Amino acid sequence: MGFCPVSEMFHKVMERFCTQPKNKAKGNEVEGRRKIKGTVVLMKKNVLDFHDIKASFLDRVYELLGKGVSMQLVSAVHQDPDSLRGKLGKAASVEKWVTTRTPLTAGETVFTITFEWDENMGLPGAIIIKNNHRSQLYLKTVALEDVPGHGPVLFICNSWVYPSHRYKYNRVFFSNKAYLPCQTPEPLRLYREEELLNLRGHGKGELKEWDRVYDYDYYNDLGNPDKGEEYARPILGGTEEYPYPRRGRTGRRKTKTDPRTEKRLPLLSLDIYVPRDERFGHLKFSDFLAYALKSLVQILPPEIKSLCDKTINEFDTFEDVLNLYEGGVKLPNKPTLHKIRDHIPWEMLRELVRNDGERLLKFPKPDVIKGDKSAWRTDEEFAREMLAGVNPVIISRLQEFPPASKLDPKAYGNQNSSIRKELIEENMNGLTVDQALKSNRLYILDHHDALTPYLRRINSTSTKTYASRTILLLQDDGTLKPLAIELSLPHPQGDHHGAVSKVFTPAEHGVEGSVWQLAKAYAAVNDSGYHQLVSHWLNTHAVIEPFVIATNRQLSVIHPINKLLHPHFRDTMNINALARQILINAGGVLERTVFPAKYAMEMSSFVYKNWVFTEQALPADLIKRGVAVQDSSQPHGLRLLIEDYPYAVDGLKIWSAIETWVKEYCAFYYPTDDLIQGDIELQSWWAEIRNVGHGDKKDEPWWPEMQTLADVTQTCTVIIWIASALHAAVNFGQYPYAGYLPNRPTISRRFMPEPGTPEYDELAKNPDAAFLKTITAQLQTLLGVSLIEILSRHSTDEVYLGQRDTPEWTSDSELLAAFERFGRKLVEIENKIMDMNNDKRWKNRVGPVQVPYTLLFPNTTDYSREGGLTGKGIPNSVSI
């Protein structure tokens, strides 16, 4: 338990080393010098799943010319008096490069190496590697079999090493021993400091793939003003109007039209700069491309768009929608298909567009319609998904009636709710509104204030939508019952006149029932857009990236907090860079498939104004939303007011397990607070996050001071929670729930039909057709479903919470034992989740659609490397 089987080969090698008796050096002694045998685990340059044959051949040629891969051990005990660095051992070369067989498919290869080492040099604490080949290699580990007096020593590298001429410095790797800056062995101190300087760079020029620089920039690469005014977008970050977290700098040139906006790469280029070690591994990249094949529609030429417009851009019935999963979309004539195929650039993509009239784009059936094709339409399921769906982080307790707005009345007039007591009390199971408020029975899904400032602009596009409030009653059986939905528009005479609102109440039959179904759809459109832009993108992907950058710039790889957080940053910069390239950019998939359209990212900046780091802690979030109250008698120090709230119930268990692990870990290195206050790297890290990474929030009073163990524990727990469990909760349920778009429509194309209009007559006569004409069109559905299928899939090389990619990630046995306890706790949580899902008392855990809540099921013990649409598992990081 606790490690990932991807490292099985390495683990076997280490087992062999660790069983060797110490000081086994007979026959290797020459005047105090001993030979130390070692094992090097690396991967050669590859293309997707295959080794680069040309690069491998040229590397062999370089070997024959004496230009191999060499390494030098660095003493952690004795210092060179001239350089003030640890003394160096004799350079040794990786052995048998030419004769060691490498499989055709990309993967790890084990080489041997033999070092000469003077006993009086003591323990090696670092290793210098020089790659004199023509091509880069991925160095995973270097394991020394038996250092005199110390036994096995392990260097965990996990880094791409480019040919030496690409660097102006030596590539240095440290052993798996963590040190606070003040405890660093003196011979290693300069190596530690210089490595951080190298990673910070100098802030100039365009960064290349071999650069290892972590630096900041604004979101100034989303627009493309050189392509036309319609593709210009505001720069996010650095201003009071558009605050935003920072992203990784690429250093690309600026556009001609706007000298502040960075030039964009060609649409299909995936070669956007991130430090090479932050890029997907070969398995993840292959999986990502394979999943991305489903997103064909976005890269097809205008011919297919016109084809769709003429023949299949409208769903006429729900059977047409179901046909996406049961039969695919049939493209009718061969000449058109040939024309489409000729415009698709990649051979493997062309293969998916069959020219024999076969069905195109058949999607897996989403969980929400597997058991019952219509249960999603029930009021119970509509409400349940606010507690156990893909966006269970918004619902809050209603504490005043009618609901009040927090928008500035000088700018927006009266935005308070128009819902009246008498409208809902007849459906409240005998309760009055006042009684329900006092007994904590009224709840609200409120998107009114977040959307209202942008609603007029959003509705100037093809979108036609509302700002919604949904009021719900908590019933005796623990389920939620919708009472009313308020749909609001800006006043036609100006924002300062307030809102124009209509209130809809539940109905089951006739045109009133059809109107109620549409009202729920408008509320779902609001929730879908807010989920994608805020709950998912902003509150996990965007806010975590500054922590990734700052950690690499300010915390050495041998700093304890770097070692703690590093697994939780895996692939984040890469997936965010790809998102800026093809998803959240001007004209990208998100703008085409989510209702705010061109105002999407600008709107997320507006919401970021209210982001508070400490409120991202799950207990603080639940208390802020009023769905929990502090209660020291309860297991997690608070009591849920909705007892059957699957996200919160499971989340609190996960939160507590993470917090316990982090507290044990941090207390090991920081037994006293003065060590925290005197940790120059830690203090620089925290200052840079506040002042640069989240620089638009630097003056906020809520930032932890980073002076005590409680500060460090709280901060690291929040970071790990956001990167792992929070992201899992809002990401991997997308396809199970929203893969069937009528359940989670992302766009509304027309307003609620008014009595006396042809649209209203259609709603009365053919409600399904009217519903489908209102929500997302077919082409946008294909795009949207393709996207969320990719986002909802686990990679086959996923590393889950409670796992590390290398079992011996630290040499401190106490911490390995604590991590093992953490893993066991997660297994306990898995068992509790399964028990609760099987307990009929908890109605919200499965619901009418018969989909068990497993989005916070850790998946710690699943070593099958199951990828795909599993609907469970908490990866360590925001990696997709």
N, C-alpha and C positions, 0 to 999 in steps of 0.2 A: 504494500500500500504506500501511497504518497509519491510515487515516481511514475514517469511515463514510459511505456514500453518502447517508444522510439529509441531510447538509449540502451536497449537490451545488450547490443554488442559491447558498448562501453562498460556496462555493468559487469559483464562476464570478465572483461579484461581487468577491472578493478578487483574483482573477487580473487582472481589469480594472484595479483600483486599483493593484496592484503594478507594472503595466507603465507607469504614468504617470510621466513625468519629474519629478524633484523640483523644488520651488519654481516650479511652473507657476502663477503668480498674476497674470499680466498682466491689467490692467483691474480688478483686485479691490483695489488698494491705495488706502486713504484715510487719509492721515496716519499711516502705520505700522500701520494696521489692515488685515487681510486677511480675505477670505471663504474659509472652508474648507468644501468640499463633503463631505457624508457620506452614508452609506447606513445605514438602520435596518432590521434584519430582525426581525420580530416575528410573533406569532400572536395573533389576537383570541380573546376568550372563546368556548369551544365546548362543545357537548354531545356526548359521545362523538366520532364522526367528523364531526360537522356543526357549522358555526358557529351560535352563538346569534343567531338573526335579530333577536329583540327587542332584545338587548343591542347589536347592531351598529347598529340603527336609532337607539336612544337616544344612542349615542356620536356619531353623525352630527349629531343635534340639538345636543348639547353643543358640537360643533365650530362649528356655525353661530352659537352663542351666545358664541363666543370662549373656550370652555373646552376646550382641546386638550391635547396631550402636549408638554411642553416639556423642554428639556435645557440644562444649563450645563456648560461645560468648566471644570476645575479645574487650575490650574498646579501642576506638580511642581517648579517652580524658584523661584517668587517667593511670599512669604508675606505675608498681610495682617497688618500690625503689631498690629491690635486683636484679631482673632479667633485669630491664630497659625495659621490654616489657609491653604491655597493660595488665591491670588487667583482670583476667579471671572470668567469671561467673560460676555458678554451672553447672556441666555436666548434660545434659538431653538426654534421649534416644528417638529414633524414635519409635513412638507408634503403637501398634496393627500390628506388623510385621506378627505374626502368623495368625491372623484372617482376615487380609486384603486379599481379593481375587486377584490373579494375573492371567491374561488371559494366555492361552496356548502359543499364539504367542507373540514374543518379543515386548515390547513396554514400554511406561512410566507408572509408578504407582505412585499415590499420597498418601503420608503418612502425618500424623500430628505429631507435636512435641510441647512441652510446656517448655519454659525456665523460670527460676526464675532470675530476673534481678534487681539489686539495681538502683534506679533512679539516685543516685549520680555517677553512673558509666558512665553516659552520653550515647553517640551514640556508638553502636557496629560497629567496622570497619573491623573486621575479624571474622572468625569462624574456630575452630579446630574440625576435625572429626576423630574419631577412629572407624575403622571397625573391630569388634571382631568376625565377622563371619568367616567361613571357605573359602568363595568364594568372589571374587571381585564384585563390583557393580559400575554402572555408575551413578554418582551424577550430575544431571542437574542443579537444582536450590534449594536454600533454601530461602523462603520468610517469613519475619517477618511481622505479621499483624499490630502491632501498638506499636512502641517503644515510651515510654513516651517523649513527647516534640518533636518528630521527625516524627511520622507516620510510614508508611510502609518502610521497608528496604529490599533490594534484594541482594542476593549473587548469582552471576552467576558462576557456577562451571565447568560444561561440562568436567568432568574428571573421569577416572576410578580410583576407590579407592580400593586398594588391602588390604587384612588382615593386621592388624597393625604390625605383626611380620616381614613383608616383608620390612619395612622401619626402618631406624635408626633415624628418625625425625618425627615430627608431620605433618600431612597433613593440610595445612592452606589455606583457601580461603578468598578473600577480597570482600567487597561490590562493587557495580558497580559504584563507584566514582573513577575517574582517578586523579592522582597526579603526578606532576613532582617530582623528588627525593628531591629537596630542600623544597617542600611544603608538604611532607608526614607528617602526624601527628606523633609526636615523639614516642608515644606508639606503632606505627606500623612499625617504621623504621627497627628494627632488624628483624622482621618477613619478611619484604620485601627483605632485604639483604640476609638473610639465605636461602630463597626460591630460589634465583638466584644461590647461591652456590650449593644447592642440584641439580639443573638442569644441572649444568656444570659437575658434577661428578669429578672424580680424574684421568681420563684418563687411567685406568688400568683394565685388566680383560675382560672377555666376558660378554656382557650385556644381562640381562634376561628380560622377558616380563614385569615384574613389575618395572623394573628400569625406571626412568624418565629422563635419561641422554641424553643430546644433545651434541654431540661432532663431531669432524671432522676426515676424513680419505681421503686418495687418492683413486682413482679408481683402486684398486689393487685386485679386486674380480671378474674381468671379465674372466680371464683365468683359466685354470685348468691344470697346467703343470704336475701334477701327473698322468694325464690320457694319456700323450704323448706330444711330441714336437708340434704337429699340433694344440694342444689346448692351448699353451702358448700365452699370449698376453702382450704387453708392459703395464707397470703401468702408468696410466695417472695422471698427477699432480705432482708438486714438482721438475720438471726438466725443463731446458730450451728447451730440445728437445720435450718433451711431456707436455706442460702446460695444466691445466684443472681446472675447479671449483672443490671444495671439495664436498664430499658426507657425509652422516651420518655414524659415526663409529658404528661397531657392536662388535668389539673386538674378533672376531673368531680367532682360531689358524691359523698359517701359513702352507703352503704346505711343504712337505718333499723336493721336487725338488727345489723350490725357496723360501727361507726364507722371501722374501719380499711380496709374493703373499698370499692372504688370502684364506683359504680353503672354498670350495663351499658347499652349502647344496645340498641334493638330488634334482634332477630336478623339481619334482612336489611339493616340499615343498614350501608352501606360508608363512612359519613361520620365515621369515627373520626379524631380530630385527629392529624395529623403536620404539620410545617411544610410549607407549600404546595409548596415546591420539591422536597420529598422524595416527593411523590405521583407516581403513574404518569403518564406522558405520555398523550396522547389515543390513540395507537396501542396502547400497552401496555394501557391500561384497556379499550379495545374488545376486544382479544384476550382479556384476562382474563375479561371478561363472556361472550364467546362460548364460551370453554372451560368456564366455570362452568355453562353450560346443561346440561352433562352431569351435573351434580350435583343434578339435580332431586329425587331421592328424599328428600334430607334436609329439603326444605321442603314435602313433600306432607302432607296432613292424615292423621289416624289411619285414615281409610277405606282408603287404599292399604296401610297397614301391616297392617291386619286381613286385607285381601285377600291380601297376601303370606303372612301366617301360615297362611292356610287352603290356599293353592294352590301357591305357588311359593317358599316360604322354605327349601326343602330341595332340594339337588341330588341326584338319584337316581343319575345316572351321569355319567361324564366327558363324554359327549356333551351332556348338559344344560349343562355348563360351556362347552364349545366353542360351544354355540348362542348364547352372549352375543356372540360375535365373528362367527359365521356367519349368525345369524338373528335375534338380539335376543330380548327377552322378550315373549311374546304375552300381552296382557291381554284376557281373554275376552269380556266383555259390554259393550255400548254404554251401558246406564244407569249402570254403575259408572264408565265412562270419562268420561261427561258430568259426573258428580258430582266426579270428581277435577279435571277441567279448570276447573270453576267455582271451585275453591279456590286455583288458581295465580294469583298476583297480577300477573304481568307478561305482557303480550300476546305478546311474542316467546317466552316460555317455554311458554305454552299451545300455541303452534303445534307444539311438539315432541311433545306428547302427542296423537297423532292420535285422532280419535273415530270412525275408520272401521275399527277393528280391526287397523290396521297394527302392525308390531312397534315396541316401545319400547326405547330404550337399546341399540342395536347398537354395540359398541365396535370400534375397530381391532384387528386381530389382533396380539398382542404378538410380538416377535421370537423369543422363546424357544420358540414353537410354530409358527413359520412354516415351517421346514424339516422338522421332525420333531415330531409331536405327543406323542411319548412319551420322547424323549431326555432330558428334564428329570429323569426318574425314575432315571437311572443314577447309580451311586456316583461315577463320574468327574465328571459335571456338578455333582452336589451339592458335591463338594470344590472343583472349579474355580471356582465362583462365590465362594469365599472369597478368591480371588486376582484375579478379573476380573469379579465381579458388581457388585451395587449397594452392597455393604457390605464392601469389600476391606481395611478398616482395622482389623480386630479380630484376625485370626489371629496367633498368636505361636509362637515355638519353645519346645518343652517342654524344660526344663533340669533337671528332677528327676522321679523317678517313685517312687510315684504322685504325680499332681498335688496340690499342697498349697493350702489356703485361707489367705487373709490376713485373714479375719474374726476378730473377737475371740472366742476360745474361751470366755471367761467369759460372754458373751452368747449365743453360738450353738453352743457345744459343739464337738465334732469334726466339722469340715466338709471334711476331707481326702477325696480320692477313694478309692472302694472298688475301682477297676479294678486287677486283678492281672496280673502279667506273663504267666502261663501262659494267660490268656484271649485275649491278642492275639498272642503270639509265633508261633502256628501259621499266622498270616496275614501274616507280615512278610517274605516273600520270602527266608527263610533267615537273617535277622538276629535277634539277641537284642535285648531292650530296651536293655541296656547298650551294645551296639555301635551301635545307632541313636542313642542319646543322644550318644555320643562323636563320631559322624560327622554330627551335626546333621541327622538324618533324621526326628525326631519333632516333630510340631506339634499345636497344640491350638486349637480354637475354644471359648473359655471364657466362659460367661455365668453361671456358678454364683454367684460372690460378688456380682455386681451385682444379681441377682434374689432371692437367698435372704432378705435382710432384709424384703422386701415380699411374699414368696410366700404366706404364710398369709393376708394381707389380700386379695391378688389372687384367691386361690381361694375367698374368701368371696363373690365376685361370680359371675356366670354363667360366668366363665372357669375352666377346670380345666387347669392346666399345671404344668410342672416347671422347675427350674433345671438347665441342661444343660452337659455337657462333651463335646466331640467330639475324639477322638484320631485323628491322621492320620499316615501314613507317606509321606515323600518318596521316590518311586521313581526308578529310573535314567533313565527317559525324561522326568523333570521334572514328571510329574503327581503329584497327591496321592491317596492311597488311604485311605478311612475304615477304621479298625480297630475302633472301639468308640464307643458313645454312652452316657453315664451320665445318667440322669434322677433327680433328687433332689427329695424333699419334706421339709418341716419335720417333726420328730418329733411324733407325736400328743400326747405328754405334755408338750411344751414345747420352745421353741427351744434351751434350754441342754442338751438331750439330744442335740443334733447332728442329722445328716441321715439320712433313710431313703432309700437309693439302690438303683436297679436298673441293671444294665449289659446292653446289647444289642450283639450283634455281627452283621456282615453275613451275610445269607442271601438266596438268590435265589428259592427255590421254596417252595410250600406255605404253611402258616400262619406259619411262621418268616419267610419272605420278606415276608409282609404285616405282621408285627410290626416288621420292620426298616424297612419303608417308613414306618410310623407313627412309629418312633423318630426317623427323619430329619425327619419333619414337625414333631415337638415341638421339635427343635433349630432348625428353620427358623422356627418361631413365635417362639422366643427371639430369634433373630437379626433377624427382621423388626421386632419391637417395639423392640429396642435400637437398631437402625438408625434407625428413624423418630424416636425420642425423643432419642437421644444423638448418634449419628454425624451425623445430619442436623440436627435442630432445635437441640439444645444446642450442639454443637461448631462449627456454622457460623452459623446465624441468630442465636441468642441471644448468643453470645460476641462477635460483631462489632458489635452495636448500640451498646455503650458507646463504641467507637472512633469510630463515626459521630457520636455526640452530642458527644464531647469535641473532635473535630477541628473541628466547626463553632463550638464555644464558645471554644476557646483558640487556634486557628491561623487567622490571617487568610486570606482568599481569595488574598492575594498572598504568603502564606508558601510557600516551596518544597515543604514536606512536605504541605501542604494540596493543592497542585497535583498532587503525585505520587499521593496517596491518593484524591482526590475521585472519580475514575471508578469506584473499587472500592467505593463506598458507594451507588451508584445504586439507588433503589427499595427498599433494605433496610428502612428504617423503615416504609415503606408495607406491604410484604408481611408484616412481623412484626406490625403493627397488625391487619391482616386476619386473620392467624393467631389472634391473641388473641380476635378477635371471633367467628370461626366454626369454628376448627379445634381449638385446644388449651384452649378454655373448658370449664367444667362442662357436660356433656351434649353437647359438640361432636363433630365428626366423628371426631377422633382417639380420644376416649374410647369411641366407639361401634364403632370398627373395629380397635383395637389392644389386645392382651391385658391390659395393666395397668389398663385401664378408668379408673375414677375416681382411681386412684393414679398415673396416668401421669406427670403433671408433677411430682408430689411425688418420684417415683422419679428423675426427671432431676436434681432438686436434690441427691439423695443422691450421684449420680455426679459432679456438679459439685465436690463436696468434694475430689476427686482431680484436678481439672483443673489443668494447669500450662502457662502460656503458652508457654514456650520449647520444650516437648515437642510443640507443634503444628507445629514445623518438620519437614518430611518426613524429613530424615536422622536427626534426633533421635528421631522416632517409630519409624522402622524399627529403629534400634539398641535402643531401649527394649523393643520387642516381640521382640527377639532374631532378627529375620529378616535382619539385616545386621550386619556388623562393620566397624570402621574399617580402611581400607586406603588409604594415600596413593598407591599405585601405580594405583588405579582412577580412572576419569574424574571421579567425583563425591566422591572421598575415602572411599568405602566400598564394600564388596563384598556383594552379595546372596547369601544362603545358599540361597534358592530362585531360581535364575537365571531361570526362566521365570515371573516374577511380573508380569503386565502392568501392574497399577496402579503398582507400585513402579518398574518399568523406565521407563515413560512419565513417571511423576510426577517422577522424579529429573531427567529432561531438562528438564521444564517448570520445576521448582524452580531448577535451575542457570541457566536463561535469565532467570528473574525476578530472581534474586540478582545476576547480572551487570549487568542493567539498573539495578537499584536502587543498586548500588555506584557505578556511573558517575554516576548522577544525584546522589546524595548527596555524592560527592566533589567535584562541580562547585561546590556551594554551601558545603561545609564542608572547605576545604583543610587546616584545622588543628582540633584538638579543642577549643581554647579558644573557638572560635565556637559549638560545640555547648553547652559549659558555660555560656556567656554568653547563649544564646538564651532570653530570658524566656518567649516564647510556647511554645517546644518544652518547656521544663522545666515550665511550668504544665500543658501538655497531658498530659505523662507522669504528673505528680503526680495530676491529676484522674482519669486512667484507673485508676491504682492505688488511690487513696483513695476514689473515689466510684463510677466506672463498674463496676469490679470490686472494690468496697469490701470485700466479704466475704473477699477474698484479700489485703488490703493489707499484712499482716504476713508474707507468704510471702517466703523468702529468694531465690527464683529470678528475681524481676523484674530485667531488665537495668537498669543504673544510669543509662543515658542520659548518659554522659560522653564517649564516644568515637565515632568514625565507625563502628566495628564494632557498637556498640550500636544506632545509628540504622539501619544497614543491616540488621542482623538483625531488628529490630523491624518495619520496614516490609516486609521480605520475608515475614515470617510473616503479617502482616496481609493482604497481597496474595494470598498462597498460600491462606489460609483462605477469603477472599472469592471467589476465582476458581476455581482448580483443585480444591481440596478439595471445595468445594460442588458443582462440576460432576460430580466423581467419584461423590458419594453421592446426587445428585439426579436427573440426567437418565437414569439407567438404571432408574429405578423402573418405568416402564411396560414397557420392553422385557423386564424379568425378572419383575417382580411383577404386571404387568397380567394375567398368568395366575395367579390366586391359589393354585391347588394347588402351584405351584412355590415360592411365598413366602407361605404362610398367615400371617395376622396374629393369629389367635385359635384356641385349642383349647377345645372345649366339653365334653369328657369325658376321663377318664384312660385310660391304656393298659388294654385289656380283660384281665381275669384268666382263666386257664384254668378251665373249668367254669361260666362265666357265659354268659347269652344273647348278650352283646356279643362274647364270644370265638367263640361258634359262628357268629355273623354274619360275623365277620372271616374265618373259615375258609371259609364258603360264598359270601359276596359281599364280597370284600375292598374293591372300589371303593366300594360303598355305605357300608361301615364307615368307610373313610378320609374320605369326604365328610361323614359325620355328625359326625366328630371335628373337622374344621377349620372355617373361617369359613362361616357360614350364607349363604343367598342374598342376603337384604336387606343384610347387612353387606358382602357381596362387591360388590354394586352400589354401595354408598357408597364402599367402599375403592378400587375400580377407577376410579370417577368421580374421586375425589380425586387419585390418582396420575397419571391421565391429564392433569389440569390441571397438576400440579406438574412433569411431565416434558416439557412443551411449551416450546419457545423462542418468544419473542415475535418478531414481524416487525421490530421496531425494536431488536432486541438489538445491543449493542455488545460485541464479543468482545475477549479478551486480545490485545494488540498493536494495538488500534484506539483512537482517541479520537473523540468526537462532533464535534469541531472540529479541523481539521488544524493551524491556527495557534494551538494551545493555549498555546504559550509563544513569546516573542520571542527566546529564546536558541537560536541556530542549532546550537551544539554539542549541545544536548540533543535537538533535532529529529533530528540525525544519529544520536545514540545510540539514540533510539527507533526509528528506521528499522532499525538493526542488530538491535534486539530483535525487530522484526517479521520480518526475514529469518531469524533463528534459529528462530522458531516455524514458519516454512515448512519449514525443514530438518527439524524434528521431525515435522511432518505427513508428510513423505515417508518418514522412517524408520519411522513407525508403520505406514504402508501396506505398506512392504516387509516388515516383520516379520509383519504379519497374513497376508501371502501366502506366508510361509516355513513349510513343513510341519514344520520342526524344532520350532517353538514351539507345542506342542499346547494350551497353556492360553490362547492368544490367540483361538481360535475355538471349540474344544471340540465335544462331541457334538451340541450344539444348532445349530452352524454360525452363531454370532453373533460377528462380529469385535469385538475390543475397541477402541472408538473414543471412549470417554467422556472421554479426555484428548487427543483430537484437537483442536487449537486452533481450527480453522475460520477462521483469520486471512484467508485469501484468498477466502473465499466472500462475494462482494458481491451475491449474488442475493437477499439478505434472506429466505432460506428460514426460515420459522418451522415450528412444529409438532413432531412426534415424530421428530426427526432422529437422536437417539442419539449426537450428536457436537457439539462446540463448547464452548469454555470462555468463558462470559460474564465480563465484568470483575467482576461483583458478585453478591451474594446477592440476586437480583431476582425469584425465584419460589419 
